[in-house]
Amino acid sequence: MPTVALYDTLGTMISYVCQLDSQRHVGADVIEFIAKHADLVTIVCNKIGLAKAVHAAKSADMKFVVLMDDDIAAATEASKIVKVYLFKEVIAQGKQQAHAHIPPNPDDIATICYTSGTTGSPKGAILSHRNLIVNSYSNESLPLHLGVNDVHISYLPLAHMFERIVQIGLLRSGARIGFYQGDVSKLFDDIAVLRPTVFASVPRLFNRLYDKVMGKLQESSVKRFLFNMAMISKTKQLRRGIRSQNLWDKIIFRKIRHALGGRVRVMVTGSAPISHDVVDFLRMYDTSSLF
């Protein structure tokens, strides 16, 4: 059964008002468009997205909506329009009606990933199971050596393919995945607790870490001078393939490593370009690899 991600930012660029009692709408609804375009059968959502899900389900003539939150009153009210199940009810039914596992064929559709619709109607990219698996195996050509002792912090949206491919590769390797608490401003607090060994992110967050360190260096000319000396020395070593620790690691880069939990050995970046300065900065981790 293919999945289709309906993420939070869908529809935010359009004029949209939805009340369960009045069903009043202004403008085109991206979620409604996707529900019809992809022939959705079910939408799974939380209470915040329930009103949009119910309207899309009704407009697209879908079967039902699954509410993740345990809110009987909200489910009962919404069921006046379309059948709504609580997630715990779905789990209970699944336990009572077990079905044999039916593995997909390689060319079966695994997911349809839609664009945001900023350049017209959203476009759905149809991705097969073969697409996802081949993509996740692409790291076999890199010396990542992922295994059961690796830990990944997941904060990027699973609605997008970058984080999903990362997780497929990690699960295939037996690694563990920790999910952040949902507040990006507290991400580094979560990192300090989980202490990941694998950190997959986008340039925006890596740039934020880089800018934070560079900003601190502007407060002291001595610190800035020592840091620049350390960067030059360490960069020369790394380009010669030398990854052993030296004095600079102990007095300069220790705090930077600590910001990501102190155990990161592999960093992966994607989805957008990243500057050479930021890449060189991130490679100051003495045991890390950056791809």
NUTITOR-871784 format. One record per atom (N, C-alpha, C): x, y, z; residue in one letter. Coordinates in steps of 0.05 Angstrom, whole numbers, padded with zeros to 5 digits, always signed. Example, Ala and Ser with C-alpha at 12.3 -4.5 7.8 and 13.67 -1.06 7.14 Angstrom:
<atoms>
+00264-00114+00156a;+00246-00090+00156a;+00264-00066+00156a;+00257-00045+00142s;+00273-00021+00143s;+00258+00001+00157s;
</atoms>
This chain:
<atoms>
+00017-00024+00000m;+00000+00000+00000m;+00018+00025+00000m;+00016+00041-00021p;+00033+00065-00022p;+00025+00086-00001p;+00044+00101+00009t;+00039+00123+00028t;+00042+00149+00013t;+00028+00169+00023v;+00030+00197+00013v;+00032+00215+00037v;+00054+00231+00038a;+00058+00249+00061a;+00043+00275+00057a;+00028+00283+00077l;+00015+00309+00078l;+00028+00324+00101l;+00047+00341+00095y;+00062+00354+00116y;+00051+00381+00124y;+00060+00392+00147d;+00047+00415+00159d;+00046+00440+00141d;+00066+00444+00125t;+00068+00469+00109t;+00050+00468+00084t;+00039+00445+00078l;+00021+00443+00055l;-00003+00461+00060l;-00009+00478+00041g;-00033+00495+00043g;-00029+00521+00058g;-00005+00525+00069t;-00001+00550+00085t;+00001+00574+00066t;+00007+00569+00041m;+00011+00592+00022m;-00016+00599+00009m;-00038+00586+00016i;-00063+00592+00004i;-00083+00602+00025i;-00104+00615+00015s;-00124+00625+00033s;-00143+00603+00040s;-00143+00595+00066y;-00157+00571+00074y;-00169+00574+00101y;-00195+00570+00103v;-00209+00571+00129v;-00226+00546+00131v;-00224+00532+00153c;-00240+00508+00156c;-00251+00505+00184c;-00276+00503+00187q;-00289+00498+00212q;-00307+00473+00209q;-00306+00455+00228l;-00322+00430+00225l;-00352+00435+00222l;-00361+00457+00235d;-00390+00462+00234d;-00399+00475+00208d;-00383+00493+00197s;-00391+00508+00173s;-00379+00498+00147s;-00355+00485+00149q;-00341+00476+00125q;-00337+00499+00105q;-00329+00522+00115r;-00325+00546+00098r;-00297+00546+00087r;-00293+00549+00061h;-00267+00549+00049h;-00264+00572+00029h;-00241+00583+00029v;-00234+00604+00010v;-00209+00596-00005v;-00211+00594-00031g;-00187+00587-00047g;-00185+00557-00050g;-00164+00549-00065a;-00159+00520-00070a;-00145+00508-00046a;-00150+00483-00040d;-00138+00469-00017d;-00119+00449-00028d;-00093+00451-00021v;-00073+00433-00031v;-00078+00404-00021v;-00086+00401+00004i;-00091+00374+00015i;-00114+00361+00000i;-00135+00377-00005e;-00158+00366-00019e;-00149+00358-00048e;-00133+00374-00060f;-00123+00367-00087f;-00108+00341-00087f;-00090+00337-00067i;-00074+00313-00066i;-00091+00289-00060i;-00111+00292-00042a;-00129+00270-00035a;-00143+00260-00060a;-00152+00278-00078k;-00166+00270-00102k;-00146+00259-00123k;-00123+00273-00126h;-00104+00266-00147h;-00091+00239-00142h;-00086+00232-00116a;-00073+00206-00110a;-00093+00184-00103a;-00119+00191-00104d;-00140+00171-00097d;-00136+00160-00069d;-00132+00178-00050l;-00127+00169-00023l;-00151+00154-00012l;-00146+00134+00005v;-00167+00119+00018v;-00170+00128+00047v;-00148+00135+00060t;-00147+00142+00088t;-00128+00165+00093t;-00135+00182+00111i;-00116+00202+00121i;-00111+00197+00151i;-00086+00196+00159v;-00079+00194+00187v;-00068+00221+00196v;-00079+00232+00218c;-00072+00258+00226c;-00074+00262+00256c;-00064+00284+00267n;-00069+00291+00295n;-00093+00310+00297n;-00099+00319+00321k;-00123+00335+00325k;-00121+00362+00311k;-00096+00373+00309i;-00092+00399+00296i;-00100+00398+00266i;-00094+00375+00253g;-00100+00372+00225g;-00126+00359+00219g;-00142+00354+00240l;-00167+00339+00236l;-00187+00353+00218l;-00191+00379+00221a;-00210+00393+00205a;-00204+00392+00175a;-00178+00396+00168k;-00169+00395+00141k;-00173+00367+00130k;-00166+00347+00146a;-00168+00319+00137a;-00196+00311+00132a;-00215+00320+00149v;-00243+00313+00146v;-00254+00325+00121v;-00247+00351+00116h;-00257+00364+00092h;-00246+00350+00067h;-00220+00344+00067a;-00208+00331+00044a;-00220+00303+00039a;-00226+00289+00061a;-00238+00262+00059a;-00265+00263+00047a;-00281+00283+00055k;-00308+00286+00045k;-00307+00294+00015k;-00290+00313+00008s;-00289+00323-00020s;-00278+00301-00039s;-00260+00285-00029a;-00248+00264-00046a;-00262+00238-00044a;-00284+00237-00028d;-00300+00213-00025d;-00283+00190-00014d;-00268+00196+00007m;-00251+00176+00020m;-00267+00160+00040m;-00255+00138+00049k;-00269+00120+00067k;-00269+00130+00096k;-00245+00138+00106f;-00244+00146+00134f;-00219+00161+00141f;-00219+00172+00165v;-00196+00187+00176v;-00188+00173+00202v;-00162+00171+00207v;-00151+00159+00232v;-00139+00182+00248v;-00149+00185+00273l;-00140+00206+00291l;-00119+00195+00310l;-00095+00206+00309m;-00074+00196+00327m;-00079+00202+00356m;-00090+00226+00362d;-00096+00234+00389d;-00119+00218+00400d;-00118+00212+00426d;-00140+00197+00440d;-00161+00217+00449d;-00176+00227+00429d;-00197+00247+00435d;-00223+00238+00424d;-00239+00225+00441i;-00264+00212+00432i;-00284+00234+00423i;-00284+00257+00437a;-00303+00278+00431a;-00298+00289+00403a;-00272+00294+00397a;-00265+00305+00370a;-00272+00284+00348a;-00266+00259+00353a;-00272+00238+00334a;-00302+00235+00329a;-00318+00237+00351t;-00347+00234+00349t;-00359+00257+00332t;-00349+00282+00338e;-00359+00305+00324e;-00352+00304+00294e;-00327+00296+00288a;-00319+00294+00260a;-00332+00272+00245a;-00341+00251+00260s;-00354+00228+00247s;-00382+00235+00236s;-00392+00259+00243k;-00417+00268+00231k;-00413+00273+00201k;-00388+00277+00193i;-00382+00283+00165i;-00370+00259+00150i;-00350+00246+00163v;-00337+00223+00152v;-00328+00205+00175v;-00328+00179+00171k;-00321+00161+00193k;-00292+00166+00202k;-00290+00170+00229v;-00264+00175+00241v;-00258+00154+00262v;-00235+00141+00260y;-00226+00121+00280y;-00204+00133+00297y;-00203+00126+00322l;-00180+00132+00339l;-00158+00112+00332l;-00133+00121+00334f;-00111+00103+00327f;-00111+00078+00344f;-00118+00081+00369k;-00118+00057+00387k;-00139+00037+00378k;-00161+00046+00365e;-00181+00028+00355e;-00170+00012+00331e;-00154+00026+00314v;-00142+00012+00291v;-00122-00009+00301v;-00107-00003+00322i;-00088-00022+00333i;-00103-00047+00344i;-00125-00041+00358a;-00141-00063+00370a;-00152-00081+00348a;-00163-00069+00326q;-00173-00085+00304q;-00152-00101+00291q;-00128-00089+00288g;-00106-00104+00276g;-00098-00129+00291g;-00099-00127+00318k;-00092-00150+00335k;-00113-00173+00332k;-00138-00165+00327q;-00159-00185+00325q;-00161-00197+00297q;-00151-00182+00277q;-00154-00191+00249q;-00126-00192+00236q;-00110-00211+00244a;-00083-00213+00234a;-00083-00222+00204a;-00066-00210+00188h;-00063-00218+00160h;-00034-00226+00154h;-00031-00244+00136a;-00004-00253+00128a;+00010-00230+00114a;+00036-00228+00120h;+00053-00208+00107h;+00055-00213+00077h;+00050-00192+00061i;+00052-00194+00032i;+00074-00175+00023i;+00098-00186+00018p;+00121-00169+00010p;+00115-00155-00017p;+00124-00131-00021p;+00119-00117-00046p;+00138-00127-00068p;+00131-00123-00092n;+00149-00128-00114n;+00167-00103-00118n;+00191-00106-00129p;+00209-00083-00132p;+00196-00059-00146p;+00179-00063-00165d;+00168-00041-00181d;+00141-00032-00171d;+00132-00043-00148d;+00107-00032-00136d;+00113-00005-00125d;+00092+00012-00124i;+00096+00039-00114i;+00099+00039-00083i;+00120+00051-00074a;+00125+00053-00045a;+00113+00078-00033a;+00116+00100-00048t;+00107+00126-00038t;+00103+00145-00061t;+00086+00165-00057i;+00083+00187-00076i;+00090+00213-00060i;+00111+00226-00069c;+00121+00250-00055c;+00114+00274-00071c;+00097+00291-00058y;+00086+00315-00072y;+00103+00340-00066y;+00105+00357-00087t;+00117+00383-00083t;+00097+00401-00068t;+00106+00424-00059s;+00090+00442-00043s;+00068+00456-00059s;+00071+00458-00085g;+00052+00471-00102g;+00057+00501-00105g;+00081+00510-00100t;+00087+00539-00102t;+00089+00547-00132t;+00092+00528-00150t;+00094+00535-00179t;+00070+00524-00194t;+00047+00523-00181g;+00023+00512-00193g;+00013+00489-00176g;-00003+00471-00188s;-00013+00448-00174s;+00011+00430-00165s;+00009+00418-00141p;+00030+00400-00132p;+00035+00377-00151p;+00061+00370-00154k;+00068+00348-00172k;+00075+00324-00155k;+00065+00301-00161g;+00071+00277-00146g;+00092+00260-00159g;+00115+00256-00145a;+00136+00239-00155a;+00131+00210-00145a;+00127+00192-00164i;+00120+00164-00158i;+00146+00149-00154i;+00151+00139-00130l;+00176+00124-00123l;+00169+00095-00117l;+00184+00077-00129s;+00179+00049-00125s;+00197+00039-00102s;+00191+00015-00093h;+00208+00002-00072h;+00236-00001-00082h;+00239-00007-00108r;+00266-00009-00120r;+00281+00017-00117r;+00267+00040-00123n;+00279+00066-00120n;+00290+00070-00093n;+00274+00065-00072l;+00282+00070-00045l;+00306+00053-00036l;+00304+00027-00043i;+00325+00008-00034i;+00351+00014-00048i;+00350+00019-00074v;+00375+00025-00089v;+00388+00050-00078v;+00371+00070-00072n;+00382+00095-00061n;+00395+00090-00034n;+00382+00074-00017s;+00393+00069+00010s;+00419+00053+00008s;+00422+00036-00013y;+00446+00020-00016y;+00469+00037-00028y;+00463+00061-00037s;+00484+00077-00050s;+00506+00083-00030s;+00501+00082-00004n;+00522+00088+00016n;+00542+00065+00018n;+00536+00042+00004e;+00555+00020+00006e;+00582+00027-00008e;+00581+00047-00025s;+00606+00056-00039s;+00622+00075-00021s;+00610+00082+00002l;+00624+00100+00021l;+00633+00085+00046l;+00655+00092+00059p;+00664+00077+00082p;+00649+00085+00108p;+00623+00082+00108l;+00607+00089+00131l;+00608+00068+00153l;+00607+00042+00145h;+00609+00020+00164h;+00588+00023+00187h;+00563+00027+00179l;+00542+00030+00199l;+00536+00003+00211l;+00528+00003+00237g;+00522-00022+00250g;+00505-00018+00275g;+00502-00039+00291v;+00483-00039+00313v;+00491-00020+00335v;+00516-00011+00335n;+00524+00008+00356n;+00520+00037+00349n;+00510+00042+00324d;+00506+00069+00315d;+00479+00079+00324d;+00478+00105+00329v;+00453+00119+00338v;+00450+00144+00321v;+00425+00148+00312h;+00419+00171+00295h;+00398+00188+00309h;+00400+00215+00308i;+00380+00233+00318i;+00363+00241+00294i;+00337+00236+00295s;+00319+00243+00273s;+00303+00268+00280s;+00307+00289+00264y;+00292+00313+00268y;+00281+00324+00242y;+00293+00315+00219l;+00283+00324+00193l;+00256+00311+00187l;+00239+00325+00172p;+00212+00314+00166p;+00214+00288+00149p;+00199+00268+00158l;+00198+00243+00143l;+00180+00245+00119l;+00166+00268+00116a;+00151+00273+00092a;+00169+00277+00068a;+00194+00285+00073h;+00213+00289+00051h;+00231+00264+00049h;+00243+00260+00026m;+00256+00235+00021m;+00284+00233+00033m;+00297+00255+00039f;+00324+00253+00049f;+00325+00238+00076f;+00309+00246+00095e;+00309+00232+00121e;+00298+00204+00118e;+00279+00200+00100r;+00268+00173+00098r;+00289+00153+00087r;+00305+00162+00067i;+00326+00145+00056i;+00347+00140+00078i;+00354+00160+00093v;+00374+00157+00115v;+00364+00135+00134v;+00338+00136+00141q;+00328+00116+00161q;+00326+00088+00149q;+00320+00086+00123i;+00320+00059+00111i;+00348+00047+00113i;+00368+00063+00107g;+00396+00053+00108g;+00404+00045+00137g;+00395+00061+00156l;+00402+00056+00184l;+00388+00030+00194l;+00362+00027+00188l;+00347+00004+00197l;+00359-00022+00184l;+00367-00019+00159r;+00379-00042+00145r;+00405-00051+00158r;+00419-00031+00171s;+00445-00036+00184s;+00442-00044+00213s;+00417-00044+00223g;+00413-00051+00251g;+00418-00028+00271g;+00421-00004+00260a;+00427+00019+00277a;+00401+00028+00292a;+00405+00046+00312r;+00382+00056+00328r;+00376+00084+00319r;+00351+00092+00323i;+00341+00118+00315i;+00327+00131+00339i;+00336+00155+00347g;+00323+00170+00368g;+00309+00194+00355g;+00284+00199+00363f;+00269+00221+00352f;+00268+00245+00371f;+00274+00268+00360y;+00274+00292+00377y;+00246+00298+00387y;+00244+00316+00407q;+00218+00320+00421q;+00199+00338+00405q;+00207+00347+00381g;+00189+00362+00365g;+00193+00392+00364g;+00212+00402+00381d;+00218+00430+00382d;+00246+00434+00373d;+00250+00447+00349v;+00276+00451+00338v;+00294+00467+00357v;+00282+00486+00372s;+00298+00502+00390s;+00311+00486+00412s;+00300+00462+00417k;+00311+00444+00438k;+00326+00421+00426k;+00332+00422+00400l;+00346+00400+00387l;+00372+00393+00399l;+00388+00414+00406f;+00415+00408+00417f;+00413+00397+00445f;+00391+00402+00459d;+00386+00389+00485d;+00381+00359+00481d;+00366+00353+00461d;+00361+00324+00454d;+00386+00310+00446d;+00403+00324+00430i;+00428+00313+00421i;+00446+00307+00445i;+00446+00325+00465a;+00463+00321+00489a;+00455+00296+00504a;+00429+00289+00504v;+00419+00265+00518v;+00424+00240+00501v;+00418+00241+00475l;+00421+00217+00458l;+00450+00211+00451l;+00466+00232+00447r;+00494+00229+00439r;+00497+00212+00414r;+00486+00221+00392p;+00486+00205+00367p;+00514+00200+00356p;+00517+00179+00341t;+00542+00174+00326t;+00539+00181+00297t;+00514+00183+00288v;+00508+00190+00260v;+00490+00215+00261v;+00498+00235+00245f;+00482+00260+00244f;+00478+00268+00216f;+00453+00264+00207a;+00445+00272+00180a;+00429+00298+00181a;+00437+00318+00167s;+00423+00343+00169s;+00425+00358+00142s;+00413+00381+00142v;+00413+00398+00118v;+00432+00422+00124v;+00442+00435+00103p;+00460+00457+00106p;+00450+00479+00125p;+00424+00483+00127r;+00414+00505+00144r;+00422+00501+00173r;+00420+00477+00184l;+00428+00472+00211l;+00459+00473+00214l;+00473+00461+00195f;+00502+00462+00197f;+00512+00491+00195f;+00499+00507+00179n;+00506+00536+00177n;+00501+00550+00204n;+00479+00542+00217r;+00472+00554+00243r;+00494+00548+00264r;+00503+00523+00264l;+00525+00516+00283l;+00550+00531+00276l;+00557+00532+00251y;+00581+00547+00242y;+00579+00576+00249y;+00556+00589+00244d;+00553+00618+00250d;+00554+00623+00280d;+00544+00604+00296k;+00545+00607+00325k;+00573+00607+00335k;+00590+00589+00325v;+00618+00588+00333v;+00633+00612+00323v;+00628+00620+00298m;+00642+00643+00287m;+00635+00669+00302m;+00610+00671+00311g;+00601+00694+00326g;+00615+00696+00353g;+00619+00672+00366k;+00633+00672+00391k;+00662+00681+00388k;+00674+00673+00366l;+00702+00680+00361l;+00707+00710+00358l;+00686+00724+00349q;+00688+00753+00345q;+00691+00768+00372q;+00685+00754+00394e;+00686+00767+00420e;+00715+00769+00431e;+00733+00753+00419s;+00761+00753+00428s;+00780+00749+00405s;+00798+00768+00402s;+00818+00766+00380s;+00837+00744+00385s;+00843+00737+00410v;+00861+00715+00417v;+00848+00689+00409v;+00823+00685+00416k;+00809+00660+00409k;+00807+00657+00379k;+00802+00679+00366r;+00799+00679+00337r;+00826+00671+00324r;+00848+00682+00334f;+00874+00675+00323f;+00881+00646+00328f;+00876+00635+00352l;+00881+00607+00357l;+00864+00589+00341l;+00839+00596+00337f;+00820+00580+00321f;+00830+00579+00292f;+00837+00601+00281n;+00847+00602+00253n;+00872+00585+00250n;+00890+00587+00269m;+00914+00570+00269m;+00907+00540+00269m;+00888+00534+00287a;+00879+00506+00289a;+00866+00496+00264a;+00850+00513+00251m;+00836+00505+00227m;+00856+00499+00204m;+00876+00517+00202i;+00897+00513+00181i;+00912+00487+00185i;+00920+00483+00210s;+00936+00458+00216s;+00919+00433+00212s;+00895+00433+00222k;+00878+00409+00221k;+00870+00403+00192k;+00864+00424+00177t;+00855+00421+00149t;+00878+00408+00132t;+00902+00417+00137k;+00925+00405+00123k;+00928+00376+00130k;+00924+00369+00155q;+00925+00341+00163q;+00904+00324+00149q;+00879+00334+00150l;+00857+00319+00138l;+00861+00314+00108l;+00872+00334+00094r;+00876+00332+00066r;+00898+00312+00059r;+00915+00307+00079r;+00936+00286+00076r;+00927+00259+00086r;+00901+00257+00094g;+00890+00232+00104g;+00897+00226+00133g;+00906+00245+00148i;+00914+00241+00176i;+00890+00249+00193i;+00879+00230+00209r;+00855+00235+00225r;+00860+00232+00255r;+00885+00229+00262s;+00892+00226+00291s;+00889+00252+00305s;+00884+00251+00332q;+00881+00275+00348q;+00908+00289+00352q;+00906+00315+00354n;+00930+00330+00361n;+00923+00350+00382n;+00941+00368+00389l;+00937+00388+00410l;+00913+00406+00404l;+00909+00413+00378w;+00886+00430+00371w;+00860+00417+00378w;+00858+00390+00375d;+00833+00377+00381d;+00826+00379+00411d;+00846+00379+00428k;+00842+00380+00457k;+00835+00407+00467k;+00847+00428+00455i;+00843+00455+00466i;+00823+00472+00450i;+00818+00465+00425i;+00801+00481+00408i;+00775+00467+00400i;+00778+00443+00388f;+00755+00430+00376f;+00738+00413+00395f;+00747+00409+00419r;+00733+00392+00439r;+00705+00403+00444r;+00702+00429+00447k;+00676+00441+00453k;+00657+00438+00429k;+00668+00440+00405i;+00652+00438+00381i;+00641+00409+00379i;+00657+00389+00384r;+00648+00361+00384r;+00627+00357+00405r;+00631+00370+00428h;+00612+00367+00450h;+00584+00377+00442h;+00583+00397+00425a;+00557+00409+00417a;+00539+00388+00403a;+00551+00368+00390l;+00536+00346+00377l;+00537+00320+00393l;+00542+00323+00419g;+00541+00299+00437g;+00568+00286+00442g;+00588+00292+00426g;+00615+00281+00431g;+00621+00255+00419g;+00601+00242+00406r;+00606+00215+00394r;+00602+00214+00364r;+00595+00237+00351v;+00590+00236+00322v;+00614+00227+00307v;+00611+00207+00290r;+00632+00197+00273r;+00626+00200+00243r;+00600+00203+00237v;+00592+00206+00209v;+00571+00228+00207v;+00576+00247+00189m;+00556+00267+00184m;+00549+00266+00154m;+00523+00269+00149v;+00513+00268+00121v;+00497+00293+00116v;+00502+00306+00094t;+00487+00330+00087t;+00476+00327+00059t;+00453+00339+00055g;+00440+00337+00028g;+00418+00357+00026g;+00404+00355+00003s;+00380+00371-00004s;+00386+00399-00013s;+00410+00409-00008a;+00418+00437-00016a;+00448+00439-00016a;+00459+00459-00031p;+00488+00463-00031p;+00499+00471-00003p;+00523+00464+00003i;+00536+00473+00028i;+00564+00484+00021i;+00572+00505+00034s;+00597+00519+00027s;+00621+00503+00036s;+00643+00507+00023h;+00668+00493+00030h;+00678+00501+00058h;+00674+00526+00066d;+00682+00535+00092d;+00668+00519+00114d;+00642+00515+00111v;+00626+00500+00131v;+00635+00470+00131v;+00640+00459+00107v;+00649+00431+00106v;+00675+00428+00120v;+00695+00445+00115d;+00721+00444+00128d;+00717+00447+00158d;+00699+00464+00167f;+00694+00468+00195f;+00683+00442+00208f;+00664+00429+00195l;+00652+00405+00206l;+00672+00382+00206l;+00691+00382+00188r;+00711+00360+00187r;+00732+00362+00209r;+00730+00382+00226m;+00749+00384+00248m;+00744+00363+00269m;+00720+00349+00267y;+00716+00326+00285y;+00736+00305+00278y;+00753+00297+00297d;+00776+00280+00291d;+00768+00253+00281d;+00745+00242+00288t;+00738+00215+00280t;+00715+00215+00260t;+00706+00238+00251s;+00682+00239+00234s;+00688+00237+00205s;+00668+00230+00190s;+00669+00231+00161s;+00645+00247+00152s;+00648+00264+00132l;+00626+00281+00122l;+00621+00274+00093l;+00595+00268+00087f;+00588+00261+00060f;+00564+00278+00051f;
</atoms>
